[in-house]
């Protein structure tokens, strides 16, 4: 049927090359002339940088050159524009190092091994300074400032809703303190960057494993003093980003400068240990919650205070608690919210976006608070949520947190998840185990959530061109790291033009071919770039119809797609023109059949309910996720298979934070989890088969009616799993355990519990 491909399951066209080893990642680019860069990194979290002895590095066999900051003279740059200039970061440390892993020099060699040997040979003198590694240190009175010129360790702060008592009139108030721990992104492909000067065109070509090629291009051009059109950035296949590759990194500017100076291509491939030290990390909040309600369960108000860890050079990570505050209403009618946050500078790796970027932290604290409140009221957690859900006839609405919700049916998603999980049967099994004294305790956890997607940039570029052979070239300003853009965009275009999807090719992440773009983040791609391509396709179809009407000497009203890739006269067999013929006709007129569009859309608000089922061994503290039911609503679905893949990946990352992952520093700023020997990462063996379902509530905020889905799995799963583990122990008097819920933490909570509760 014409148009039926949109909304249908279509296998990802990217997969055959990726699963057969034919992917092209940055380090797959071959060149016999490449040099290799390796960075010398500080082993101390905070110190005055003294004498750098580069001589032994330069004498290392195979080494071409060694540079310090004064040799390259690259400018310091802010990581996030709204922050004070004092936080600007030099690409190589100049006189002070502020975290373990900060680069102080760079070695360039003929081989990767020689570069590493040269970096090991470089020595530096460090005069230790007081270390501020923990939030409580950064926030303490009289503690040293990481940036003395700033006068304090507060990088950014904001508040709203404090004019009146948010808890006034509450019969019951639950108070709690939560830690939303730091996590590392650990992409399959660490950071990789290659720069090659072109002496003929005077253009610097760079290849980056990035989510935002235009941002990297602009950063490199700015640092090197080049015009933007003199830098071309290409993102090849990218082995995972999760927000961390949205950032630009000082190493990128350094490697680009080396290529220019040495007039040879230079590449840098981050090692796994470097990835832990130097790639931005996520989360890192300490949260205080007060949630008030009437005895009937009706919510009265919420008060939240957050202290966030921005790391050594504050950037987007210092701003992300703003999104936490924006999403504090969740799916509930909360009349009053009082929120304030402070983001602190510490001598640790900088934080940045990580899958969900501020929104998972809001859901985590709110859903833990709801479970605690249900326990205080002696009410089933599902009933408390149901009594406070925003009704389906309330949209659009603005919450007490200032978010403008577009559409939703939260109770439908809740009911769907509970039905799928057979919730009452689970509760009956839980009671049976408790009565029998079973040492495998069963816990059921719930998370009902709303998130915001397509934030940060509301616009994106897209264009569609009919080519001479009858195929179509699609350009988009986003960048793919496994989401399936190539397939989804082709579906949108093929559906609109009613042509075979095989005739549509998609190009992203090349600043030489694409005029502009804001990259991939905040689950924005299909709803913004997809909508741009929809509008461009519609415009191209109308233009082709007018051309066909002229060629066929027919009324424009009678020209329609015939469903076989041709345009012709309605009801006249054999009247159709192929797109190749239309392209040729346009060429005779000196025209190109190409349309572009920059769409501007408002954010959307996906939602859903997750139910987690966990078993806890009361003798060892081991918590295991045995079932996970996820009901998500991302509006209309362009490709259900792509949606399913994103949800599965999101649940896995959410489960990882709940049960396994945590970046740990000691008080001297040493990262104790700087390798996969120490940093807990789950495999498929630790996770159950995910059970998924969907409701569909179209968004009115974009032409496709879609909402983002890339982060929803993470946002919904983490608190559901945490709630499930704690619920398994609630009859023992366990009220809360901070993530990750490791066997040791759970075992200690069991030991310290008050004992069985009626």
N, C-alpha and C positions, 0 to 999 in steps of 0.2 A: 504494500500500500504506500502511495506517495506520502513522504513525511514521517513514516513510521519508525525511522531509525532513531529519532530523538526520544529519549526515555527508554531505549531498549538496551539490553546487555550486548555489548560489542567487545570482543576480546581486545586487550591492549595491543596496539600495533607496535609498541616499543619493545614488547617482551621477547620476541624471537631473537633479536640481536643481543639483548642483554643476557638471556639465559644460555646462549650458545657461545658466550665469550667474545662477541663481536662489538661490544660497546666501545665507545671512544672516550675515555676519561683523559684528563689533562696529562697525566704521566704516561699515557699511551702515545702521545705525540712524539714521533721519532725525529731526531736530528743528530748528525755526527758532530755538529759544531757546538752543542750545548755545553755550557758551564753549569756547575752545581753549587748552590749556596747552602751554607750551614750556619746557624746562629749560635753565638756564645751567649749563654743565659745566666742570669744572676742566681746563685745558690742561696741567697739571703733575701729575706722578705723586705727589709728596710735598711738602707745603708747609704752613706756617702760613697760615691764611686771615686776611687783614687786612681793611681797610675794603672794604665792598661799596657801590658807588655805584649805587643803584637808580633815581636820578632820571631819567636819560636814557631808561631803559626805560619808566618811568611816563609820560614825555612823548611816547612814540611813538604816532602816530595809531592808534586802534583798540584800544589797550591799556586794560584795565579795572583791573588791579592787578598789582603785583609783590611777591613775598614772599621773605624770607630765613628761615632756621631760627628766629630769635628772634621772628619775626612769627607763626609757626604753633605753636611750642612742642610739637611732636610728640615722643613718647618714642622713644629708641633701643631697638632690639630685636635680640636674638640671632637669627642665621640658623639655628642648630642647637642644640638644647637642652643637649647634653652639653658644650658648650664653655664656657670661663670668661666671666663677664659682661663682662670688659674688652674683648671683641671685639664688643660690641653696636654696631650701626650706626645712626646717626641718619638719618632720611629725607632731610634736607638737611644738608650738612656744617656743623658748628658753628664749630670753631676750627682744624681740620686736615683737609686733603684727602689721600687715600691712594692714589688711582689716577687716571689720565687718564680723564675721563668721569664722575667722581663729581659729582652735582648739588649746586650751592651756592645756587641760587635758582630761582624759578619765575615765569614770566610768564603772565598770563591775558588773553586778548584776544577780540574779537568774531569774528575770522577766524584761520585757521591761519597765513596769511602775516603778519598783524600780530603774532601771538604770536612767530613766528620773528624778525621784525625787532626786537621788543622785547627778546628774549633776546640778540640781537647787540649791542644798545645798552648792556646792563649791563656794568659793569667791576668788576674785583676786584683787590685787591692780594695778592700771594702772596710769602711769604718762603720760598724753597726750603729743603728739608731733605734730608739724605742719602737717596738712592734705593736700595732693595733690590729689583731687578727680576728677578734670576735666583735659582734654587734654590741655586747654589753661594755666592752672596752671603748669602742668608738663613742658610745652614748654617755660614758661616765664623766662626771665633773673632774676637771683637772687632768684628764688624759691628754697625751700629746696629740697634736694635729698632724695627720698624714701630709697635708699641705699647709704649712704654717702661715703662709700668706692669706689663706682663706679664713683663718681664725677659729675654725671648728671643724668637726668631722661630718657635719650635716651637709650633704650634697644638694638635697632637694626636699621640700616639705609642702604639704597641702592639707586642707581640711574643709569640711562642709557640715552643715546641719547641727552645729553646736550651740545655736541660739536658744534652744529650749531643751528641757530634760526629755531625752528620747525614751526613757523608761518610766516616766510618770504614769501612774495608774496601773502598773503591772502588779498582778497578784504573786507571780513567780518570776524570778530572775535567775538564769543560770550564768555562771561566770567561769571562764576557762582561759587557759593560755596554751596556744598551739605553736609548734615549730613546723613550718613548711620548709623542709631541708633543701640545701643546695644539691643540685644534680648536674652531672656532666652530659653533654649531648651524645658523645661517643658515636659519631657517624661512621659507617663502614669505611668511607674514604675520608681520611683526615684532610686538613687544608693543603691544597696544592696550587702552585702559581708558576706561570712561565711568562717571560717577557722577551720579545725579540724586536730589535730595531730594524727598520727597513730603510737603508741609506738612500734608495732611489726616491721614495715618496716622502721621506722624513716623517713617517708615521711609526709610532710605537705600537706593536701588536702585543696584546696580553691575553692570556688564557687563564681563567680562574674557576676554581670549584666554588661557585657562589650562587646565592639565590637572587642576586640583584646586579647584573652586569653593568647597568648604567651607573649605579652607585659606585662600583669599583672603578669604572672608567673615570668618573668625575673626581674621585679621591686621588687617583694616581696623577691625573692631569693637574690638579690643584697643587699637589706636593712637588711635582717636577716643574711647575710653571709653564705647562704646555696648554695650548688651546685644546678644547675637548675634541675637536675633529681631527686632532693629531694623535689621538689614542683610540685604538679599536679594542674592545673587550669582547671575548667570546667565552661563553660557558659551554663546555662540551657536556657529555653525560656527567652527572653529579651523583656521587654515592651517598646521598643523605645530607640534609641540612638542619632540619628541626628548629630553625630560628637562628642557630649559631652562625650559619653562613649568610645570614642577612647582613651581618656586621662587615665593615671593612677592617682590615688589620694592618698594623704598621709594617709587617714583613712584606706586604704587597708593594708598598711604596719603595721600600729598600731594594727589593729584587728588580723592580722597574728601573730604579736609578742605576743599579749595577749594570744592567743591560745597556743602558745609554752610555755610561762611562766607558765600558769595556768594548762596546760595539760588537757584542756577541750575544746570542740568546743565553739567558740564565733561567734555570728552573730551581724551585724549592719544593721539596716534598716533606711535609711535616711528619715526624715520627709519632708513634702512638703515645709515647710518654710526653712529647712536646704538646700533643693534642690535649692531654689532660691539664698541662700547666698553662698553655697559652690561648687555647680556644675558649671563648666566653662560656660561662656557666649559667645555669638557670635557677629560678625560684629564690630561696634564701630569705624567708620572711619569719619574723617572730610576731605572733598575733595574739592580741587580747580581745576577748569577746564577752559582751554582756547582752543576753537575749531575753526580753521580757514578754510575758503573755498573761492573759487572764486564766483563771482556773478551767475555763471551758476549752482552752487551747488556742484561742484567738490571739495572734501576735499583736503586741502593743508597740514595740520598738526595738532597735538594735543599736548598740554602741560598739565601735571597733577602733582599736588603736594598733597600728602596725609599725614595726621597725624593720627596715629592709637593708640588705647588704648589697651595696653597689660595687664593691671591690675597689681596686687601687686607682683606676681611672674611670670615674663615673661616666656612664653613657646612658643608653636606653634603659638599662637595668634600674637606674635611679628613678625613671619615669613610670615604669610598669605598675607600681602600686596605685597609680591613678586609675588604671583599668580595673584593678581589684576593687577600688571604691565605687567605680561606676556600676559594677555588677553585683553589689551586695544585696540587692533585693531578691536576686534569684527569681524563681517563679512564684514568689509569694506576695501577698498583700501586706506590706510592712509600712505602716503609716509614717513612722519617723525613723530616720537613720542619722546617727552622729558618727562621723568618720574623720580620722586624722592619721597621717602617716609621716614618717621621716625616713629618708634613705641616707645611709651612712657610707663614708669612705673607710675602707679597711685595707690592710696590706695583704690582699688576696687577689686571685685572678678576677678580672672584671666580670660582672654579670651582664646579661643581655637577654634578648627574647629566647624562650625555649617553649616548645609546643604548647600553645595556649596563652603564653605571655601575659601573666597577671590575672587572667580570668580563672584558671584552675585554682589559684590561691583563694579566690573569693568563694567558689563553690565548696572547696574543702572546708573552710572555716564555718560557712553557713550550714552545711549538711552535718558536720559534727555537732554544731550547736543545736540543730533540730533533733538529732538523736538524744542528746543530753536532756533537752527540754521534755521530750517524750518520756524519758525515764523518770524525770522529776514529777511529771504529771500522772505517771502510771498509765500512759496511753500508748497504744500501738503506734510505732513510727509512721506507718502508712496513713493512719487516721489523722494524726497531727498534720501531716503534709496536705492531705486532702482538704481539711478544714480551712487551710490558708492559701490554697492555690488561686491564682488570678483566673477568673472565669474566661471562657472562650469568647464571650460577647463583649469583652472589655477593651478590645484592641481597635485602633492604636491607643497606647497610653504612655504616659511618662511616669516613671517610678520615683520614689523618694530619693533614690540615688542619682537621678537625673538622666537615666537611660530612656530612650524613646523606642519602646518595643513596637515592632511592626505587626506581628500576627502570632497566634499561638493557640494551642489546645492542650494544655498541660495535663489535665485530668485524663484525657484520652490516652496519652502516652503512658501515664501512671497505670491505668487500668490494663493496658495492653501488656506492659511488663509484668505486672502481678499475675495476670492470667497465664502468660507464657511460663512464668516460674513456678506456677502452682503454689502460690505463696502460703495459703492456709495449710497445705500438706507439709510444706517445709517447717512451719511452726509446730505442727503436730509431731513431726520427727524430732525436732529440737526438744520438745517436752519429754518425749519418750526416752531420749538419750539421757537427759538430766535425771529423770526418775530412776533410770537403771544404773546410774553412776558410771556411765560410759566415759572412758578416758579420752575418747575422740569427741571433743565438744563441737557442736555444729553452730555456726553463726550465719545470720542473714543480714546483709547490709543493703541499704537503699541510698540512692542519690537521684534527686529530681533537680534538674539544672536548666539554666538558660545561659547562653553565651552570646557574645557579640563578634561578628565577623566582618571583614572588609573595612577594617579601621586603618588609620595611618595615612592612606592615600585613597581618595574616592574616585580616581580617574585612571583609565588605562587605554592604551592604543591597540587598535586592531585594523587589519586591512585584508581584503580579498581581491585577488586578481585572476581573471580568466586568461589562460595562456594559449598559444597558437595551436597546441596539440589537443586542446579540449579539456585539459586538466586545470586545476585551480591551485594557486599559491596563497597560503595564508601566513600572515606575519602577525605576531603578538608580542607585546612588551613584557610579558611574564617570562619566567624561567622554570624549567621542569627539573625536579629532583626525584621523580618516581611517582608523581601524582596521576599521570596519564593524560596530560594536557593534549598531547598529539592526537590521541583518540577522541577526547571529549570535544575539542575544537573542530575536528573534522566532522563529527556528528552534527554539530550545530550548523555548519556551513552546508553539508550535504543535505540535511533535512530542509533547510530554507530554500536552497536552489533546486531540490529534488533531483540530485545527481548521485551517482554511485560514490560511496565513501572512499573507494580506492582511488578516485580521481582527485582527491584533495590531499595536498601535502602541507605540512605545518612547519614553520621555522620560528624559533625563539632564540633569545639569548645571544644575539650577534649585533653589536652596536653599529657595524658597518652596513647592515642590511635593514635594520629597524630604526626608525628615527627617534623613538623615545619609548620609555617604559619604566614602570615602578617595581618590577620584579614580583616575586612570589613570597607572600607572608600573610598572616592573619586570615587564612582560608578565603582568600579574595579572588582567586584566579578565574574560576568559571563564572561567578556572579558579576565580575567586572569585565575582564577580558572577553569572557564568553558573550556577555551582553554587547560589547563593542563589535564583536564578529557577527552577532545576529543582526545588528543594525547595518553593518557594512554589507552583509549578504543581501539583506532586503533592498538596500539601495542599488546594489549591483543587479539584482533581479529586475527591478523596475527599469533600470537603464537598458538592460538587455531586451526587455519587453518592448520598449519604445523603438529600439533599433530593429527588432523583428517586425514590428508593425510597419515600419518604413520599407524594409526589404520585401515583405510579403504584400505590401499595399493593402493592409487590413486595419480594421479598427483596433485601437489599443485595448479596448475593453474585451476583445475577443482573443487576445494573445494570452496563453496560459502555458505553464510547464506541462508537458505531456506525460511525465512520470518515467520517461526512459532516457532522461538527459537532454531532451530537445525542447525547444519552445515552438509552439505552432498555434494555428487557429482552432479554437474550440469546435469540435464536431466535424472537422475536415481532415480525414485520414490522409497521411502522406504530406501534410503541409509543414511539417516541423523543420526547424533549423537546428543543427548541432551547435554546441558552444564554440567549436572550432570554426564553423562557418560565421558565427556572429563575431568572433574575434577578428577574423579576416575582414569582415565588412567594416568593423570599427577601424582597423588599420588603414583601409582605403580612405577613410575620412580623417586620417592623421590622429586617431584617438587610441587610447588603451582602455580596455574594459577592466578598470580597477576602481575600487571604492575603499576609503578608509574612514574610520570613525574613532573619536575619543569620547567615551561614555562617562557620565558623572552620575554616580549612584550613592544612595544613603546606605549605611550599614544594615545588616540583617541580624536576626536574633534566633538562631537555631536552638533547639531544646530537646529534652528527652528524659528518660528514666532508666537507670541501670540498677539491676539487682545482682549482688554478688553473694555467693554461698561459699563459706570457708570452713575448713576443719582445722581445729587446733589440738595438738597433742598436749594434754595437760601435764605430762611427765617431762617432756623435752622443750616445750614452748614453740615447736615448729608449727607455723601456720601455712596452710596450703589452700590455694584457690581451687575449688572443685567444680564450680559452675559460674558462668558469668552471662547474664542476660542483658542485652542492650537494646533499648528501643529509642531510636533517634528520629528526629524530624528535621530535615534539611531542605524543606520545601520540595519543589519539583526536582526530580533526579534526571540529569542528562544521561547518565549511564549507571544503572544500579550496581554493576560489577565494580566500577571504580569507587563508588560510595562504600561498598562492602569492604574493599581493600583498605580504604582510609580508616574505617571504623576498627577493623582488626588491628591495624598498626597502632592506632591510638590507644586501644584497650591495653595492648601489650606494654606500651610506655607508661600508662597510668598504673598498671599492676607493678611495673618495675619500681616506680617511686614508692608505692604503698608498701611493698614487701622487701625490696632488695637494695635500692640505690641510695647512696649518700656520699657527697664529697665532704671529707673531714680534714680540718686543719688543726694543728696544735697551736699553743699560745705563742709560739715563735714564728707562726706563719708558714710552717712546712706542711705541704699537702701530703697527708698520710694515705691517700687513696689515688695515687698518681699512676697506677697501672691496672691492667685487667686482672692481675693477681690479687689486688686489694679492693677493687671497685666491683661490687656485686652486680652482675648483669644476668637476667634470666634467659634461658633458652626455651625452646618449645616444650622441653621436658617438664618445666616448672609451671606451665600454663595449660588450662583446659581448652576444650573446643568452645569457641565463643558462639553463643546463641543470639542471633540478631533479628530484629523486626523494625518496621518503620511506619510512621504515620506521615501524611503529606499535608502540610499547611503552606501553600504558596506565599512567597514574600511579595508584597506590592511595590517593593523598592527597586526592582530591576526587571528588565523586559523578559527574562527567562523565568522569573518567579522562583529562583533557586536561593538557597542559603548555604553558607560554608559548611563543610563536613570534615576538613582535614584535622581539626583539633578536638572535635566533640568527643571522640572516644576517650581521649586522655582526660578531659574535663569531667566526664561522667563517671569514669571507672575508679579513679583514685579514691575519692571519699566513700564510694560504695564498698570497696574492698576493705578500707580501714574500718568502716562501720561494721562490716561483717565479722572481722577478727575480734573487735571489742565486744560485739554482741555475743559472740561465743563464750566470752568470759564474764558477761554482765551479771550472771547469777552468783558469781564469786565475789562481786563487789567491785570489779574493775570498771572504772569510770572513763579513763582515757589512756591511750598510749600514743606517743608521737611516732611518726614515720621515720625510717622504715621499720616495719614490724618484724624485726629479726628474731630468731629463736631466743637469743639472750634477753632482749627487751621483754618479750612476751613471758618468758619463764620468770623473770624478776617480778613482773606485774602479778603473776599468779602467786608467787611466794609472798608478796606484800599485801595481797588481797585480804579483805575482812573475813571471807568465808562464804559458804553458800547462802543465797538469799531466797526467801519464800517466793 
